[in-house]
Structure formats: structure tokens, C-alpha cells
């Protein structure tokens, strides 16, 4: 309100403020003063800009029409305003300008004092049309909000169910990961023991498990049953594969393989085989509680409001 021409400087960006408000609003009503005849340049520039960006929201109203008591003068005012708007406003083929005034203040306008008694007539008042425009806009917006609320409830329900299914999938994955980690730790333990035994054979020069009996020239004594009699024979010990692996080429290939295995398995345990993040039991309880609230409270409430709005809309139309 109060847009004026000249050197008046506003303490804020008036155009940007109106643009932001118009973007959020469902309805833009331009109130024009019949005395000024809508010829203020700054006001018309704002109307022109808003009509370009929000044509479907725009409505035009001539206020204080009781100040123009003569019917001919009123027609002149409306024609001048319509002509000015047609040169600036987009899509003026269906341009409608409502004429309003406050009934309780009718007759207080300055225009009545300059007219002769015989030409003074009752000014038409379309105030109820403006009220009806506001009511229909509010009803339409309310129905949009209810429909959006139902869509949001469906989105929340779908998202919650998707999270629960995803959590179950991750739970199954983590159980497999846990079993694989246990297996890798056992394999790593075996590789570590094999490395330790290599140290005993090559550095400490001892064979506590007698894996290399043939290498040291020892023999194996065993007792078996033959023809009902127990016979003890002395058999030369055979070469044992683990010992061969440990002592082949002074143990260099074996220690290299064991070292590579140890590093590879440890790297997989620490960096490759990882568990996925899961919902905590408290998160799951809260999520299920939210889904139950949406299903039992929000959806019925939104459907109830939609039914009420539809009933009111039909009643008002009738």
C-alpha cells in the first residue's frame, strides 16, 4: 500500500518484498483508488510485473467507489482504469474489475460533495463478491492441504516400511559378515601358528611336534595285530608334507607365502569385511510407533477433513 512516485526512497526493496509475498500467496488482490485512477507509475509497474509472474492469482478491485456518486463518473473511472490495465496486464480478455466500498461508511466520500443532488445515485457494491472470492480460495487451498497431507502420510508410511525392510536386509548381511569374520580370524590364527612354527624350525632349531622326523633320522615304532598276535615293527619315517613346505629352499618360499596370507587376511578383516549400519531397537520402536500414529490418527483425521470440506463445498454451491 501507498506506492508513490517521485524521489521517495523506501528503507527496503519494495518490489522484491511483493514478489516473495506473491510467490507464497494463493491470491493477489490489487486495490485501486478511484480518485487516483490507477495512474501511479510505481504501482502500475508492480502490477505489470506481478501479472507476468502470477497471472492466474491476480484480481483487481476499485475501492471507495461510494466517493463517486454519479453513475457516469463511475463508468468513466472504470473505463480509465481498465484501459490502463489493458496496456500493462497480461491476458486482459477476461479482465474483471470489482467495485466495492464499506456500506457503513457510504456517503462520507469527498466526491459526493462536488456532485449535484439530481445526478447522485447509489453506487454498486461488489464487496460480497470479494468475500466469496476469498472463501473459494481458502476452501480450495484447504482441500489442497488435506490432499497433500494424505500424500505425505502415504509417503511416510512407504518410507517407514522401506526402512524396516532395509534394516532386516542389513541384519541378515551383518550376520553373514560376523560369521565370515570369525572364519577369517580362525584362518589368521592358523597362519600365525604356522609362522610361529617356522620360527621354531629355522631360528630356534627345534621341532616340538616332530613334524620333520625323517629329516632328523628318527624312526616310528607302532604295534599292529597280525594273525591274532601283536607284532612290533620298525619302519623308517616317511617325508611329511608340512615339513617339506617349511624347509624347502631354506624356508624362504614358506615364510613369504605365510607373510602374504597374514597381511591379506588381516587387511580383509579390518577394511573389506564390514558391517552395515543398522537401526537400534529404540529406533525401530519409535519408527513403528510413528507408523502406527500415521495409520490410526493422521490418515483418518485427514480423510475426515476432506469429507467435511467436500460437504461444505457442495452445500455452499447449492
C-alpha positions in Angstrom: 0.0 0.0 0.0 1.0 3.6 -0.5 3.3 3.2 -3.5 4.1 6.7 -4.7 6.2 8.2 -7.5 9.0 10.7 -7.2 12.1 10.7 -5.1 10.6 8.7 -2.2 13.1 6.1 -1.1 11.9 3.1 0.8 14.0 1.5 3.6 13.7 -1.9 1.9 13.3 -3.4 -1.6 9.5 -3.0 -2.1 9.5 -4.9 -5.4 11.4 -7.9 -4.0 9.2 -8.0 -0.9 6.0 -8.1 -3.1 7.5 -10.7 -5.4 8.2 -13.0 -2.4 4.8 -12.5 -0.9 3.1 -13.1 -4.2 5.0 -16.3 -4.7 3.8 -17.7 -1.5 0.2 -16.4 -1.7 -2.8 -18.2 -3.2 -4.5 -14.9 -4.2 -3.2 -11.4 -5.2 -5.8 -8.6 -5.0 -4.9 -5.2 -6.3 -6.9 -2.4 -4.6 -7.0 0.8 -6.7 -8.3 4.2 -5.6 -10.8 5.7 -8.0 -9.5 9.2 -7.2 -6.0 8.4 -8.4 -7.4 6.4 -11.3 -4.6 3.9 -11.1 -2.1 6.2 -12.8 0.7 6.0 -10.3 3.7 4.8 -12.2 5.4 2.7 -9.5 2.1 1.0 -8.7 1.4 0.1 -12.3 4.9 -1.2 -12.8 4.4 -3.5 -9.8 1.1 -4.7 -11.1 2.6 -5.3 -14.6 5.4 -7.4 -13.1 3.1 -9.4 -10.8 0.7 -10.1 -13.6 3.5 -11.5 -15.7 4.7 -13.9 -13.0 1.3 -14.7 -11.3 -1.4 -14.1 -13.8 -3.8 -16.7 -12.5 -3.7 -15.2 -9.0 -4.4 -11.6 -10.0 -7.7 -9.9 -9.2 -8.5 -6.1 -9.4 -10.7 -4.1 -7.1 -11.8 -0.4 -7.2 -12.2 0.6 -3.6 -14.1 3.6 -2.1 -16.5 3.7 -5.0 -19.0 5.5 -2.8 -16.8 8.6 -3.3 -18.0 8.7 -6.9 -21.7 9.4 -6.6 -22.5 10.0 -10.3 -23.1 6.9 -12.4 -21.5 8.4 -15.5 -18.4 9.4 -13.5 -18.2 5.8 -12.1 -18.3 4.4 -15.6 -15.6 6.8 -16.7 -13.4 5.8 -13.7 -13.8 2.1 -14.5 -13.1 2.7 -18.2 -9.9 4.6 -17.4 -8.7 2.0 -15.0 -9.5 -0.8 -17.5 -7.7 1.0 -20.2 -4.6 1.5 -18.1 -4.6 -2.2 -17.0 -5.1 -3.5 -20.5 -1.8 -1.7 -21.6 0.1 -3.4 -18.9 -1.6 -6.6 -17.7 -1.2 -9.9 -19.4 -4.3 -11.6 -20.7 -6.9 -8.8 -20.3 -9.6 -10.5 -22.5 -11.3 -11.7 -19.2 -10.4 -8.7 -17.1 -12.9 -8.0 -14.3 -12.7 -5.0 -12.0 -14.9 -5.2 -8.9 -16.3 -2.1 -7.3 -16.6 -2.0 -3.5 -16.9 0.3 -0.5 -17.8 -0.1 3.1 -21.6 0.1 3.5 -21.4 1.6 7.0 -19.3 4.5 5.7 -21.2 5.2 2.5 -21.7 8.8 1.8 -18.6 10.0 3.6 -16.5 10.3 0.5 -15.3 13.7 -0.8 -16.7 13.0 -4.2 -20.3 13.4 -3.0 -19.8 17.0 -2.1 -18.9 18.0 -5.6 -22.0 16.5 -7.3 -25.5 17.9 -7.8 -28.3 16.2 -6.0 -30.1 15.1 -9.1 -27.2 13.2 -10.5 -26.4 11.4 -7.2 -27.1 7.6 -7.4 -26.4 4.6 -5.3 -23.0 3.1 -6.1 -23.0 -0.7 -6.8 -21.2 -2.6 -4.2 -19.5 -6.0 -5.0 -18.0 -6.4 -1.6 -19.7 -9.8 -1.3 -18.1 -10.9 -4.5 -14.7 -10.2 -2.9 -15.7 -12.2 0.2 -16.9 -15.1 -2.0 -13.5 -15.0 -3.9 -11.7 -15.2 -0.6 -13.9 -18.0 0.7 -13.5 -20.1 -2.5 -9.7 -19.6 -2.5 -9.5 -20.6 1.2 -11.6 -23.7 0.5 -9.5 -24.7 -2.5 -6.3 -24.2 -0.5 -7.6 -26.1 2.4 -8.5 -29.0 0.1 -5.1 -28.9 -1.4 -3.5 -29.0 2.1 -5.7 -32.0 3.0 -4.8 -33.9 -0.2 -1.1 -33.1 0.4 -1.4 -34.3 4.0 -2.8 -37.7 2.7 0.0 -37.9 0.2 2.6 -37.1 2.9 1.1 -39.8 5.1 1.4 -42.3 2.3 5.0 -41.2 1.7 5.8 -41.5 5.4 4.2 -45.0 5.6 6.1 -46.2 2.5 9.4 -44.7 3.7 8.9 -46.3 7.2 8.2 -49.7 5.7 11.1 -49.4 3.3 13.4 -48.6 6.3 12.2 -51.6 8.2 12.8 -53.9 5.2 16.2 -52.4 4.6 17.0 -52.9 8.3 16.1 -56.6 8.0 18.3 -57.0 4.9 21.2 -55.3 6.7 20.6 -57.5 9.7 20.9 -60.6 7.5 24.0 -59.2 5.8 25.7 -58.4 9.2 25.0 -62.0 10.4 26.9 -63.3 7.4 29.6 -60.8 7.9 30.0 -61.8 11.5 30.3 -65.5 10.5 32.9 -64.6 7.8 34.9 -62.5 10.3 35.0 -65.4 12.8 36.2 -67.7 10.0 38.9 -65.2 8.9 40.1 -64.8 12.4 40.4 -68.6 12.7 42.4 -68.8 9.5 44.6 -65.9 10.6 45.2 -67.8 13.8 46.3 -70.9 11.8 48.6 -68.8 9.7 50.1 -67.2 12.8 50.7 -70.6 14.4 52.3 -71.8 11.2 54.6 -68.7 11.1 55.5 -69.3 14.7 56.4 -72.9 14.0 58.6 -71.7 11.1 60.4 -69.5 13.6 61.0 -72.5 15.8 62.3 -74.7 13.0 64.6 -72.1 11.4 65.7 -69.7 14.1 65.5 -71.8 17.3 66.3 -75.1 15.6 63.7 -77.2 17.4 60.8 -79.4 16.3 58.4 -79.7 19.2 55.7 -81.5 17.2 58.1 -83.9 15.4 56.9 -82.9 12.0 60.3 -83.5 10.5 61.2 -86.9 11.9 62.6 -88.1 8.6 64.8 -85.0 8.4 66.4 -85.8 11.8 66.8 -89.6 11.0 64.3 -90.8 13.7 62.0 -93.7 13.1 58.5 -94.5 14.1 57.6 -97.6 16.2 54.0 -98.9 16.0 52.2 -102.0 17.1 49.6 -103.8 14.9 47.7 -107.0 15.1 48.5 -109.8 12.7 47.2 -113.3 12.8 45.9 -112.7 16.2 49.3 -111.7 17.5 50.7 -108.3 18.4 53.8 -107.5 16.3 56.1 -104.6 16.7 57.9 -103.5 13.6 60.4 -100.8 13.0 59.5 -98.7 9.9 61.5 -95.8 8.5 59.7 -92.5 8.8 58.3 -91.0 5.7 58.7 -87.5 4.5 56.0 -85.2 5.8 54.5 -82.5 3.6 54.3 -79.7 6.2 57.9 -80.2 7.0 58.8 -80.2 3.3 56.9 -76.9 2.9 58.6 -75.4 5.9 62.2 -76.3 4.9 62.0 -76.1 1.2 64.8 -73.7 -0.1 65.7 -72.8 3.4 62.2 -71.8 4.3 62.1 -68.6 2.1 59.0 -69.6 0.0 57.1 -70.7 3.0 57.8 -67.6 5.1 56.9 -65.4 2.0 53.6 -67.2 1.5 52.7 -67.1 5.2 53.5 -63.4 5.4 51.4 -62.6 2.3 48.5 -64.6 3.7 48.7 -62.9 7.1 48.7 -59.4 5.6 45.9 -60.2 3.1 43.6 -61.8 5.7 44.2 -59.0 8.3 43.5 -56.4 5.6 40.2 -58.1 4.7 39.2 -58.3 8.3 39.9 -54.6 9.0 38.9 -52.9 5.8 37.0 -55.2 3.5 34.6 -57.2 5.6 32.5 -54.5 7.3 29.1 -54.4 9.0 26.4 -52.1 7.7 24.8 -49.5 10.0 21.5 -50.7 11.5 18.6 -49.2 13.4 18.9 -49.5 17.1 16.0 -51.3 18.9 14.9 -47.8 20.2 14.9 -46.5 16.6 12.8 -49.4 15.5 10.3 -48.9 18.3 10.0 -45.2 17.5 9.6 -45.9 13.8 6.8 -48.5 14.4 5.1 -46.0 16.8 5.3 -43.3 14.2 3.8 -45.6 11.5 1.0 -46.6 13.9 0.3 -42.9 14.7 0.1 -42.1 10.9 -2.2 -45.0 10.2 -4.5 -44.7 13.2 -4.5 -40.9 13.8 -3.3 -38.8 10.9 -4.9 -40.6 7.9 -8.4 -40.8 9.5 -8.2 -37.2 10.5 -7.2 -36.0 7.0 -9.9 -38.1 5.4 -12.4 -36.7 7.9 -11.4 -33.1 7.0 -11.5 -33.9 3.3 -15.1 -35.2 3.7 -16.1 -32.1 5.7 -14.6 -29.7 3.1 -16.3 -31.5 0.2 -19.6 -31.4 2.1 -19.2 -27.7 2.8 -18.3 -27.0 -0.8 -21.4 -28.8 -2.1 -23.6 -27.0 0.5 -22.2 -23.6 -0.4 -22.7 -24.3 -4.1 -26.3 -25.3 -3.6 
